[in-house]
Amino acid sequence: MPRDARDTSPSQYGWQAGTATRVITPEQPMWMAGFAKRDDPATGVEHDLEATALALEDESGMLAAIVSADVLFIPRAIRDAVTERCEATYGLDPDAIVLAATHTHCGPEFRDFKVKMYADDVERYRTNAADYRERLEDELVAVIGEALEDRAPVRLSHSHARCGFAMNRRLPVEDGIAHEQNPDGPVDHEVPVLVVEPYDGPDRTDRGGNPTDGATPSAIVFGYACHTTTLSFTKYCSDWAGFARRYLEERYPGVTALCLLGCAGDQNPYPRGDVDLAKHHGRTMATTVRAAIESRRRPVRGPLRTGFEDCELEFEDPPSRDELEAMRKGDVRHLRVRAEALLDELEETGAIRTEHPYPIQAFGFGDDLTLVALGGEVLVEYGIQLKDCLEGPVWMAGYANDEFTYVPTARVRAEGGYESEGAIRRSTFSGPLDPNAEERILQHAQALGERVGGSRTVQ
């Protein structure tokens, strides 16, 4: 059973933590990621894009790092390069590094395939994208190193609150699924919050178990299952998540705030469309986080246990060579680029891959908190189901450790729509995910969560 929430004896913590922030706003002209409908590259900066890191060390010396970066995705190749360098330079186990994206749709497009899909001056933007990939890798390594250097004794605590601007965006209509607000669709309004506070010796606590020494948090990590798609203009901006971070950093001077997007693949912020709404959602989120901070928090103790594994997922068979050749000669640009990529793969390897290693990661903070991070655009019901079957509190994060694609449930896969099959037509995957993906992911994620934390039997 979990220890009593009021047992806040710092001798049981043994934590050290540090934070760091690096600006990752592009310095060269770049196309923007996330929306295919844009006709122009980035034209300015609403606020800087950033990579923020929280480094942790438990009393046994176990090191870990959580990074949140204002980009659409962290591709697997960048994750592998960053974790390899961090292991060699800092002694960090690759399993102990979470690399998550805030999934802002107002960030740079640095994936070569997508640049060819969007940009007219292809070679220029491909060169700039390649340069940015190198820079992003360096910035992620650097921000982790700086956070490790910043380590000092801290105490950790956890709470949660609820926020309501996310809404399901899969609306059943007569001829299928529309990409519109569905107020009756599944949502997850929980906002988990991890609070990191400086610790310099025994302190007094209030009746709720929270310290009364007046210490300002040094770091706040928060999450929410909602796309960062309030905005679709051509200025760099991290949308509501970035505004929320800035409001929190204003409210708590000296704090570093990190956002870990939840299982938000089918969740949009509403209403949306302009900067004032993005600021409003950001302010709403910051207020929600503050409510969690000021509520009764549970202490988070060690030991810290981490795990990472790939779950092999299968895709449906690709179009035939004849179909791809016809697609390449067609009028639809994104289909031409997709066909060229798949035909190139067929020529180079003799086959088009129909499997992909899907990353699943988990951090266990003793028996006080379990963080599960999933790759790609995982839909909200994955988070809901895993929080039901793992011993709580459970924190679900998406958009971690790989770009991947949408991860529909079996039900959504059968219903069709953008998250089921539409988005695949703008990717280099062979076809839609096999319906067995849900079962495989849940089994692997539950097993990994149990290994680092705990579970309860589900009837």
CORNOR-V65067 format. One record per residue. N is the residue number from 1. SS is DSSP state (H for helix, E for strand, - for the rest). PHI is phi in whole degrees, 0 to 359 (NA if undefined). D_LAST is the distance of its C-alpha to the last C-alpha in Angstrom with 1 decimal. Layout:
N,SS,PHI,D_LAST / N,SS,PHI,D_LAST
//
This chain:
1,-,NA,19.4 / 2,-,298,21.4 / 3,-,291,25.0 / 4,-,299,26.5 / 5,-,296,27.2 / 6,-,269,30.8 / 7,-,279,31.5 / 8,-,252,33.6 / 9,-,301,36.0 / 10,H,301,37.4 / 11,H,298,38.0 / 12,H,270,34.3 / 13,-,272,34.3 / 14,-,72,37.0 / 15,E,278,36.4 / 16,E,233,39.1 / 17,E,211,38.8 / 18,E,214,41.2 / 19,E,228,41.3 / 20,E,200,43.5 / 21,E,223,44.2 / 22,E,232,46.2 / 23,E,283,47.6 / 24,-,237,46.7 / 25,-,298,48.5 / 26,-,300,50.4 / 27,-,255,54.1 / 28,-,247,55.0 / 29,-,300,54.6 / 30,-,218,51.2 / 31,-,286,49.3 / 32,E,253,46.2 / 33,-,262,42.6 / 34,-,111,39.9 / 35,-,235,41.8 / 36,-,286,43.8 / 37,-,282,45.9 / 38,-,291,48.0 / 39,-,249,51.6 / 40,-,223,52.8 / 41,-,287,51.9 / 42,-,300,51.2 / 43,-,243,54.0 / 44,E,176,53.4 / 45,E,228,51.1 / 46,-,283,49.4 / 47,-,207,48.2 / 48,-,296,47.8 / 49,-,279,44.8 / 50,E,220,43.5 / 51,E,246,41.4 / 52,E,241,40.0 / 53,E,227,38.6 / 54,E,240,37.0 / 55,E,260,37.7 / 56,E,234,35.8 / 57,E,219,36.7 / 58,-,271,34.8 / 59,-,291,36.7 / 60,-,273,36.6 / 61,-,95,38.3 / 62,-,294,35.3 / 63,E,255,36.3 / 64,E,206,34.3 / 65,E,215,35.2 / 66,E,242,33.5 / 67,E,237,35.8 / 68,E,237,35.7 / 69,E,236,38.4 / 70,-,278,39.8 / 71,-,223,39.6 / 72,-,293,37.6 / 73,-,212,36.0 / 74,-,253,36.6 / 75,-,300,37.3 / 76,H,300,36.1 / 77,H,298,39.7 / 78,H,289,40.4 / 79,H,302,37.3 / 80,H,298,38.3 / 81,H,292,41.9 / 82,H,295,41.0 / 83,H,293,38.7 / 84,H,296,41.3 / 85,H,292,44.0 / 86,H,291,42.0 / 87,H,294,41.2 / 88,H,290,44.9 / 89,H,269,46.3 / 90,H,247,43.9 / 91,-,75,41.9 / 92,-,274,38.6 / 93,-,294,35.9 / 94,H,306,35.0 / 95,H,296,31.3 / 96,H,260,32.1 / 97,E,237,33.5 / 98,E,264,31.6 / 99,E,246,33.9 / 100,E,244,32.6 / 101,E,252,34.6 / 102,-,283,34.8 / 103,-,63,35.2 / 104,-,300,38.3 / 105,-,268,40.0 / 106,-,238,43.2 / 107,-,237,43.5 / 108,E,282,45.5 / 109,-,265,44.8 / 110,-,243,45.4 / 111,-,273,43.7 / 112,H,303,46.5 / 113,H,300,45.0 / 114,H,288,44.3 / 115,H,300,47.8 / 116,H,296,49.3 / 117,H,285,47.3 / 118,H,258,48.5 / 119,-,277,51.8 / 120,-,278,55.3 / 121,-,277,57.0 / 122,H,299,54.5 / 123,H,296,56.2 / 124,H,300,56.9 / 125,H,286,53.3 / 126,H,294,52.0 / 127,H,297,54.2 / 128,H,295,53.1 / 129,H,295,49.4 / 130,H,297,50.0 / 131,H,297,51.8 / 132,H,292,48.9 / 133,H,301,46.4 / 134,H,295,48.5 / 135,H,296,48.9 / 136,H,299,45.2 / 137,H,303,44.5 / 138,H,298,47.2 / 139,H,295,46.0 / 140,H,293,42.4 / 141,H,297,43.8 / 142,H,294,46.2 / 143,H,293,43.8 / 144,H,293,41.6 / 145,H,299,44.7 / 146,H,293,45.9 / 147,H,294,42.6 / 148,H,298,42.7 / 149,H,293,46.3 / 150,-,274,45.4 / 151,-,302,43.1 / 152,E,207,43.6 / 153,E,300,41.7 / 154,E,216,39.0 / 155,E,239,36.1 / 156,E,245,32.8 / 157,E,214,30.6 / 158,E,223,27.8 / 159,E,208,27.0 / 160,E,203,26.0 / 161,E,216,27.3 / 162,E,227,27.0 / 163,-,230,29.4 / 164,-,233,29.8 / 165,-,273,32.2 / 166,E,279,29.7 / 167,E,217,29.0 / 168,E,299,27.4 / 169,E,247,30.2 / 170,E,248,29.0 / 171,E,257,30.5 / 172,E,295,30.1 / 173,E,230,33.6 / 174,-,301,35.4 / 175,-,255,36.1 / 176,E,141,33.0 / 177,E,238,31.7 / 178,E,268,34.2 / 179,E,273,34.2 / 180,E,217,34.4 / 181,E,301,32.7 / 182,E,232,29.6 / 183,-,295,28.8 / 184,-,259,25.8 / 185,-,281,24.2 / 186,-,295,21.4 / 187,-,218,22.7 / 188,-,222,21.8 / 189,-,269,24.5 / 190,E,292,23.5 / 191,E,241,26.5 / 192,E,286,25.7 / 193,E,222,28.9 / 194,E,251,30.1 / 195,E,249,33.4 / 196,E,247,35.9 / 197,E,234,38.8 / 198,E,302,41.9 / 199,-,229,41.9 / 200,-,229,45.3 / 201,-,140,44.7 / 202,-,305,43.1 / 203,-,225,42.6 / 204,-,263,41.8 / 205,E,233,38.7 / 206,-,276,38.1 / 207,-,296,35.8 / 208,-,278,33.0 / 209,-,93,33.5 / 210,-,274,35.2 / 211,E,300,38.6 / 212,-,245,41.7 / 213,-,274,44.2 / 214,-,77,44.3 / 215,-,294,43.4 / 216,-,277,42.8 / 217,E,304,39.9 / 218,E,268,41.0 / 219,E,209,38.0 / 220,E,226,35.3 / 221,E,248,32.5 / 222,E,223,30.6 / 223,E,220,28.3 / 224,E,197,27.5 / 225,-,271,26.0 / 226,-,202,29.3 / 227,-,304,32.0 / 228,-,265,35.3 / 229,-,228,37.2 / 230,-,295,39.1 / 231,-,247,42.3 / 232,-,219,43.8 / 233,-,277,47.3 / 234,-,247,49.2 / 235,E,252,49.3 / 236,E,293,47.2 / 237,-,191,44.6 / 238,-,261,41.0 / 239,H,60,40.2 / 240,H,302,38.1 / 241,H,295,36.6 / 242,H,291,40.1 / 243,H,294,41.4 / 244,H,300,38.5 / 245,H,301,39.4 / 246,H,294,43.0 / 247,H,295,42.5 / 248,H,293,40.4 / 249,H,289,43.1 / 250,H,287,45.7 / 251,H,289,43.8 / 252,-,239,43.3 / 253,-,305,46.5 / 254,-,90,46.1 / 255,-,278,42.4 / 256,E,249,40.9 / 257,E,253,38.0 / 258,E,237,35.6 / 259,E,247,33.3 / 260,E,248,30.2 / 261,E,299,29.2 / 262,-,273,25.5 / 263,-,279,23.8 / 264,-,246,26.6 / 265,-,303,27.4 / 266,-,243,27.2 / 267,E,236,28.2 / 268,E,241,31.9 / 269,E,281,33.8 / 270,-,222,35.5 / 271,-,289,38.3 / 272,-,208,39.9 / 273,-,136,43.2 / 274,-,213,45.5 / 275,H,295,45.8 / 276,H,300,45.8 / 277,H,291,42.3 / 278,H,298,41.2 / 279,H,294,42.7 / 280,H,298,41.2 / 281,H,297,37.6 / 282,H,297,38.5 / 283,H,294,39.8 / 284,H,299,36.7 / 285,H,294,34.5 / 286,H,299,36.9 / 287,H,295,36.7 / 288,H,297,32.9 / 289,H,297,33.0 / 290,H,299,35.7 / 291,H,300,33.6 / 292,H,294,30.8 / 293,H,296,33.5 / 294,H,273,35.0 / 295,-,272,31.8 / 296,-,292,30.3 / 297,-,256,29.4 / 298,E,266,27.4 / 299,E,294,29.4 / 300,E,244,28.4 / 301,-,241,29.3 / 302,-,267,29.4 / 303,-,282,29.4 / 304,E,273,29.0 / 305,E,237,27.2 / 306,E,231,27.3 / 307,E,206,26.2 / 308,E,210,27.1 / 309,E,207,26.5 / 310,E,260,27.2 / 311,E,253,24.8 / 312,E,286,27.0 / 313,E,251,26.6 / 314,E,249,28.5 / 315,E,247,30.7 / 316,-,292,32.3 / 317,-,299,35.8 / 318,-,284,38.7 / 319,-,300,41.5 / 320,-,291,44.3 / 321,H,302,47.4 / 322,H,298,49.4 / 323,H,295,46.9 / 324,H,293,46.9 / 325,H,298,50.7 / 326,H,294,50.8 / 327,H,296,48.4 / 328,H,296,50.6 / 329,-,269,53.6 / 330,-,281,52.0 / 331,-,266,52.5 / 332,-,270,49.1 / 333,H,299,49.3 / 334,H,293,45.7 / 335,H,287,45.4 / 336,H,298,48.7 / 337,H,295,47.5 / 338,H,299,44.1 / 339,H,298,46.1 / 340,H,298,48.5 / 341,H,295,45.8 / 342,H,291,44.0 / 343,H,292,47.4 / 344,H,298,48.4 / 345,H,297,45.3 / 346,H,297,46.1 / 347,H,292,49.7 / 348,H,283,48.8 / 349,H,245,46.0 / 350,-,86,46.5 / 351,-,199,43.0 / 352,-,258,40.7 / 353,-,297,37.5 / 354,-,238,34.3 / 355,E,229,32.0 / 356,E,208,31.4 / 357,E,282,30.0 / 358,E,264,27.5 / 359,E,279,27.4 / 360,E,231,24.3 / 361,E,226,25.2 / 362,E,213,23.6 / 363,E,243,25.2 / 364,E,248,23.8 / 365,E,260,25.8 / 366,-,56,25.0 / 367,-,251,21.9 / 368,-,262,23.1 / 369,E,196,22.4 / 370,E,234,21.1 / 371,E,257,23.0 / 372,E,242,21.8 / 373,E,244,24.6 / 374,E,247,24.5 / 375,-,276,27.6 / 376,-,73,29.1 / 377,E,268,28.3 / 378,E,282,24.6 / 379,-,283,23.2 / 380,H,299,21.4 / 381,H,294,18.0 / 382,H,297,17.7 / 383,H,297,18.1 / 384,H,299,15.7 / 385,H,293,12.8 / 386,H,290,13.9 / 387,H,291,14.3 / 388,H,284,10.7 / 389,H,257,9.6 / 390,E,258,12.7 / 391,-,297,14.0 / 392,-,272,16.4 / 393,-,290,19.0 / 394,E,237,18.6 / 395,E,250,21.7 / 396,E,256,21.6 / 397,E,233,24.9 / 398,-,240,26.3 / 399,-,58,29.8 / 400,E,242,29.9 / 401,-,72,31.9 / 402,-,188,32.8 / 403,-,284,34.0 / 404,-,49,32.1 / 405,-,209,31.4 / 406,E,292,28.8 / 407,E,240,25.3 / 408,-,282,23.8 / 409,-,285,20.3 / 410,H,298,20.4 / 411,H,296,20.8 / 412,H,294,23.6 / 413,H,300,25.1 / 414,H,287,25.4 / 415,H,289,26.9 / 416,-,85,29.6 / 417,-,99,31.5 / 418,H,300,32.7 / 419,H,291,29.6 / 420,H,277,28.8 / 421,H,215,32.2 / 422,H,297,35.0 / 423,H,294,34.9 / 424,H,300,35.1 / 425,H,291,38.6 / 426,H,248,39.7 / 427,-,231,38.4 / 428,-,257,39.4 / 429,-,282,36.2 / 430,-,296,36.7 / 431,-,187,34.5 / 432,-,301,31.2 / 433,E,298,28.1 / 434,-,296,26.4 / 435,-,300,23.3 / 436,-,282,21.3 / 437,H,301,21.9 / 438,H,302,18.7 / 439,H,299,16.5 / 440,H,294,19.0 / 441,H,296,19.3 / 442,H,297,15.6 / 443,H,297,15.4 / 444,H,293,18.6 / 445,H,293,18.1 / 446,H,295,14.9 / 447,H,298,16.7 / 448,H,291,19.8 / 449,H,298,18.2 / 450,H,295,16.7 / 451,H,292,20.2 / 452,H,264,22.0 / 453,-,227,19.7 / 454,-,203,16.4 / 455,E,210,12.6 / 456,-,231,9.6 / 457,-,287,6.4 / 458,-,261,3.8 / 459,-,282,0.0
//
